[in-house]
Every structure is written in structure tokens, then in C-alpha cells.
Amino acid sequence: MTVARTRDHTSGLASAPPWRAWLLLAPLLIWLLVFVLVPLGILAVFSFCERDEIGRVVFSFTWENYGRVFDATYLMVFARSIGYAALTTGLCVLLGFPVAWFVARCAPALRQRLLLLLMVPFWTSFLIRTYAWITILKSEGLLNSLLLGLGLVSAPLELLYTPFAVVVGLVYTYLPFMILPIYSSAEKVDGALIEAAYDLGCGPFRTFTEIILPLTKPGIYAGVLLVFVPAIGMFAVTDLLGGARVPMLGNVIQNQFFQARDWPFGAALGVVFTLLFAVAYWFLQRRGARPGSFA
């Protein structure tokens, strides 16, 4: 009797009209429409408009905004942004992978505590954490005081408002976004595979490159996507820690909307940034789907 009822219930679900499934997806689809597609549509429309003398958007079709994007000045900003984002992503992989692997191999009780520690920074305002780095890196800050106290330097180092400070801030901001996806993949790696590799004569390096790295590849690609694209558009870190001396794409877009009041050109930059995200996502998806991509 129970089996028959289960079959009836299953068959009832299978024969349910398709609109019920769409009804369940309706909240997500509405959210995507209102907060993703509509803003992107407005951005795309504005990117083909002009501005008048007082900064108002004039709905007159033009390609001029996209022509300005490829000016040498802005191409340099794009190149700098991509370079800083790539450096940040690489450092996050190098620093985050060992941490994620260690956490994944810990005992369950310790693992939960370590994951909690990784989440602690999210409980504090991003701006407060960034201002804390200003206190650490400034000439009379904690780091210089420590170096002077240890006798490692004879005069305070100029660390704040430099590219070094920007990279430190970016790595600090996005490191958890690299650790957590890698941890998710590393946790699923069967320890028996690693033991079997050692039993068959593989050394640590070969075990890492042929067993561990391919099995954690999905987490690495997810972390790269979560770090690389937002790092290109970050403007708060470069403003506060770089002193606006190292302008990146996010700073230029912000300035176009709020200081220069050139919304069409800012929208064009935003559209190009969105296309960069799409290209990065396509590349990582293609790379992740290719067998032996780490070989």
C-alpha cells in the first residue's frame, strides 16, 4: 500500500503542468529582471546617448562614447586594472590554496572553527577594515613601528598610497572568495586517492599536479572568477589605500557618474566592463570543460 501511494505521488509530480515549475522560479526570474537585466538595459541605452552642457543625458544616438573608450588614456586604465586584478588573483590562489587544503584536511570539529574564522571579516564593515589597513601601513603605523623596533629599517617606509598598498588591500578583500570555493572542492577529494598515488611511487609534486590539482580545478576556476572580475572594478580600495594615485576602471566609472557628470561615457565604460566579465566567464568555462587543462 505504501509503495503504491509513493508511486501515485511520484506520478502526480511527473504529470504536473510545466507552469508550476515556472511559478516556483518566478521570484528568482523577477529578481533577475528587476535588478540585473533592467539596469543593464538602461546602461546600454545610456552608452549610446550624449550629454548636454550641464550634464543631462540627451537621447541622441552616437558611437562617440565607445570611441573614447579606446583612447590611449583609457586603454592604459584597462590594462592597469586587468594587471592589478591578475596579480591579485594569482596571489589569492597562491595564498588561498594551502589554507583551503589545510582546512579541508582538518578534523570536522576544527574545520568548523577555522571556517568560522574565515567568515569573521564579513561581520565587520568593509570600510572599517580598509581604514584599519591605513592605520597599519601609514608611516607611523603598526607595520613601520614594528620594523623600526626590530631594527630592520632605519626610517619609516612609504607603504601607504602606493601600488603595494592597493595590492595588499585587494588581496585582503578577496582572499576569502578564493579560499571558500577551493575548500569546497578540496573537501570532496578522497584521501584514498592520495594514498594510492604515494603507494604507486608518486612523489609529493607529482601527486599534487596529477591528483590534487585536477580534482580541485572547479574550485580554483570558481575562485578566479569571484576574484578577478570584481577586482577590476574595485574603486574603494584604490581610493583609500592608493590615494587616488593608482586609478583603475572602477575609479574612472565612478568619476564619470559623480564628478564629471558624463553618464553616457560612464555607461559605455560599464558596458565594456560587463563584456570583460562575459569574456572572462566564457574563458574559464571553456578552460574548465577542457580535459587535462592543468596537465
C-alpha positions in Angstrom: 0.0 0.0 0.0 2.8 2.4 0.9 4.7 1.6 -2.4 1.5 2.2 -4.3 1.0 5.6 -2.7 4.6 6.6 -3.3 4.2 5.7 -7.0 0.9 7.7 -7.2 2.6 10.7 -5.6 5.6 10.4 -7.9 3.5 10.1 -11.0 1.4 13.1 -9.8 4.6 15.2 -9.7 5.7 14.0 -13.1 2.4 14.8 -14.6 2.2 18.3 -13.1 1.8 21.1 -15.6 5.0 22.9 -16.6 3.7 26.3 -15.5 4.0 25.1 -11.9 7.8 24.8 -12.3 7.9 28.3 -13.8 5.8 29.5 -10.9 8.4 28.3 -8.5 11.1 30.1 -10.5 9.1 33.3 -10.7 10.7 35.1 -7.7 14.2 34.4 -9.0 13.2 35.5 -12.5 11.6 38.7 -11.3 14.7 39.5 -9.2 17.0 38.9 -12.2 14.7 41.0 -14.4 14.5 44.0 -12.0 18.0 44.1 -10.6 20.1 42.7 -13.4 18.5 42.9 -16.9 16.7 46.2 -16.5 19.8 48.1 -15.1 22.0 46.5 -17.8 19.4 47.7 -20.4 19.4 51.2 -19.0 23.3 51.2 -19.0 23.3 50.0 -22.6 20.8 52.7 -23.7 22.7 55.5 -21.9 26.0 54.4 -23.5 24.7 55.4 -26.9 23.4 58.8 -25.7 25.0 62.2 -25.4 25.3 64.8 -22.6 24.4 68.5 -22.8 26.4 71.4 -21.2 25.1 70.8 -17.7 25.5 67.0 -17.7 22.0 65.9 -18.6 21.6 62.8 -20.7 20.4 63.6 -24.3 18.8 60.6 -26.0 20.6 61.1 -29.3 22.3 58.0 -30.9 26.1 58.2 -31.1 29.1 55.9 -31.1 31.4 58.5 -29.7 31.3 57.2 -26.2 32.7 53.8 -27.3 35.2 55.6 -29.5 36.5 57.4 -26.4 36.8 54.1 -24.5 39.6 53.1 -26.9 41.5 56.3 -26.3 45.1 55.6 -25.2 44.4 57.0 -21.7 41.6 54.7 -21.0 43.2 51.7 -22.6 46.0 52.3 -20.1 43.4 52.3 -17.3 42.0 49.0 -18.7 45.5 47.5 -18.9 46.3 48.6 -15.4 43.1 47.3 -14.0 43.5 43.9 -15.7 47.1 43.7 -14.5 46.2 44.5 -10.9 43.3 42.1 -11.0 45.5 39.3 -12.4 48.2 39.9 -9.8 45.6 39.9 -7.1 44.1 36.7 -8.4 47.4 35.0 -8.6 48.4 36.0 -5.1 45.0 34.8 -3.8 45.5 31.4 -5.5 49.0 31.1 -4.0 47.9 32.1 -0.5 44.4 30.6 -0.6 45.1 27.1 -1.9 47.3 26.0 1.0 44.8 27.4 3.5 41.8 25.8 1.8 43.6 22.4 1.6 44.6 22.6 5.2 41.1 23.4 6.4 39.6 20.6 4.2 42.0 18.0 5.7 41.4 19.0 9.3 39.1 17.1 11.7 35.5 18.1 11.4 35.3 20.0 14.7 38.5 22.0 14.0 37.3 22.5 10.4 34.2 24.3 11.5 36.1 26.6 13.8 38.5 27.5 11.0 35.7 28.2 8.6 34.1 30.4 11.2 37.4 32.4 11.5 37.4 32.8 7.7 33.9 34.3 7.9 34.7 36.7 10.7 35.9 39.6 8.5 32.5 39.6 6.8 31.0 40.6 10.1 32.8 43.9 10.0 32.1 46.8 7.6 34.4 46.8 4.5 35.2 50.4 5.0 36.2 49.9 8.6 38.6 47.0 7.6 40.1 49.2 4.8 40.7 52.1 7.3 42.3 49.6 9.6 44.9 48.9 6.8 45.5 52.6 6.6 46.4 52.5 10.3 48.7 49.6 9.7 50.5 50.9 6.6 50.9 54.6 7.3 54.4 56.0 8.1 53.7 56.0 11.9 51.5 52.9 11.7 51.9 49.5 13.2 54.0 47.9 10.5 56.5 50.6 10.4 56.7 50.8 14.2 57.4 47.0 14.2 60.1 47.3 11.6 61.7 50.2 13.3 61.5 48.4 16.7 63.2 45.3 15.3 65.9 47.4 13.7 65.1 46.1 10.2 64.8 49.7 8.8 66.3 53.0 9.7 63.5 55.2 8.6 59.7 54.6 8.0 58.8 53.0 4.7 56.4 54.8 2.4 53.8 52.0 2.1 50.5 53.9 2.0 49.2 55.4 -1.2 51.4 53.1 -3.3 50.7 50.2 -5.7 51.9 47.9 -2.9 49.1 49.2 -0.6 46.5 48.7 -3.4 47.5 45.1 -4.0 47.6 44.4 -0.3 44.1 45.8 0.1 42.8 43.9 -2.9 44.3 40.6 -1.8 42.9 41.1 1.8 39.5 41.9 0.4 39.1 39.0 -2.0 41.2 36.2 -0.4 38.1 34.6 1.4 36.4 34.5 -2.0 39.2 32.3 -3.3 39.6 30.1 -0.2 35.9 29.1 0.2 35.4 27.7 -3.4 38.7 25.8 -3.3 37.8 24.4 0.1 34.5 23.2 -1.3 36.4 21.2 -4.0 39.2 20.1 -1.7 36.8 18.7 0.9 35.5 16.2 -1.7 38.9 14.8 -2.6 39.1 11.2 -1.4 42.2 10.7 0.7 42.5 7.2 -0.6 43.4 8.5 -4.0 46.4 10.4 -2.5 47.5 7.4 -0.5 47.2 5.2 -3.7 49.4 7.7 -5.6 52.1 7.5 -2.9 51.9 3.7 -2.9 52.4 3.6 -6.6 55.5 5.7 -6.4 54.3 9.2 -7.0 56.3 11.9 -5.1 54.6 14.9 -3.5 55.0 17.1 -6.6 53.5 14.6 -9.0 50.7 13.8 -6.6 49.9 17.4 -6.4 49.9 18.1 -10.1 48.2 14.9 -11.3 45.8 14.2 -8.4 45.1 17.1 -6.2 45.2 20.0 -8.7 42.8 18.4 -11.3 40.3 17.4 -8.6 40.3 20.9 -7.1 40.2 22.6 -10.5 36.4 23.5 -10.3 37.0 25.4 -7.0 40.1 27.2 -8.4 38.2 28.4 -11.5 35.2 29.5 -9.4 37.6 31.4 -7.1 39.4 33.0 -10.0 36.0 34.2 -11.4 35.0 35.5 -8.0 38.2 37.4 -7.5 39.4 38.6 -11.0 36.2 40.3 -12.2 35.3 42.3 -9.0 39.0 43.3 -8.6 38.9 45.0 -12.0 36.0 47.2 -10.9 37.1 47.9 -7.3 37.4 51.6 -6.6 37.2 51.9 -2.7 40.5 50.2 -2.1 42.3 52.2 -4.7 40.8 55.4 -3.4 41.6 54.8 0.2 44.8 52.8 0.1 46.1 54.2 -3.2 45.2 57.8 -2.5 43.6 58.0 -6.0 47.2 57.8 -7.4 46.5 54.4 -9.0 43.2 54.9 -10.9 41.5 51.7 -12.0 38.5 51.1 -14.1 36.1 51.3 -11.2 37.5 54.7 -10.2 37.1 56.1 -13.7 33.5 54.9 -13.9 32.7 56.4 -10.5 34.2 59.7 -11.5 32.3 59.8 -14.8 29.0 59.4 -13.0 29.6 61.6 -9.9 32.3 64.1 -10.7 32.4 64.6 -14.4 28.6 64.0 -14.7 29.2 62.3 -18.0 26.7 59.4 -17.6 26.8 58.2 -21.3 30.6 57.8 -21.2 30.4 56.1 -17.8 27.7 53.8 -19.1 29.9 52.9 -22.1 32.8 52.0 -19.7 30.3 50.0 -17.7 29.1 48.1 -20.8 32.7 47.3 -21.7 33.4 46.1 -18.2 30.4 43.8 -18.4 31.7 42.4 -21.7 35.1 41.8 -19.9 33.2 39.8 -17.3 31.4 37.8 -20.0 34.7 37.1 -21.8 36.4 36.0 -18.5 33.4 33.8 -17.6 33.4 32.2 -21.1 37.2 31.6 -21.0 37.0 30.0 -17.5 34.1 27.8 -18.5 35.8 26.7 -21.7 39.1 26.1 -19.8 37.3 24.2 -17.1 35.5 22.0 -19.5 38.7 21.0 -21.4 40.1 17.7 -20.1 43.6 17.8 -18.7 43.8 21.6 -18.7 46.2 21.6 -15.8 48.4 18.9 -17.4 
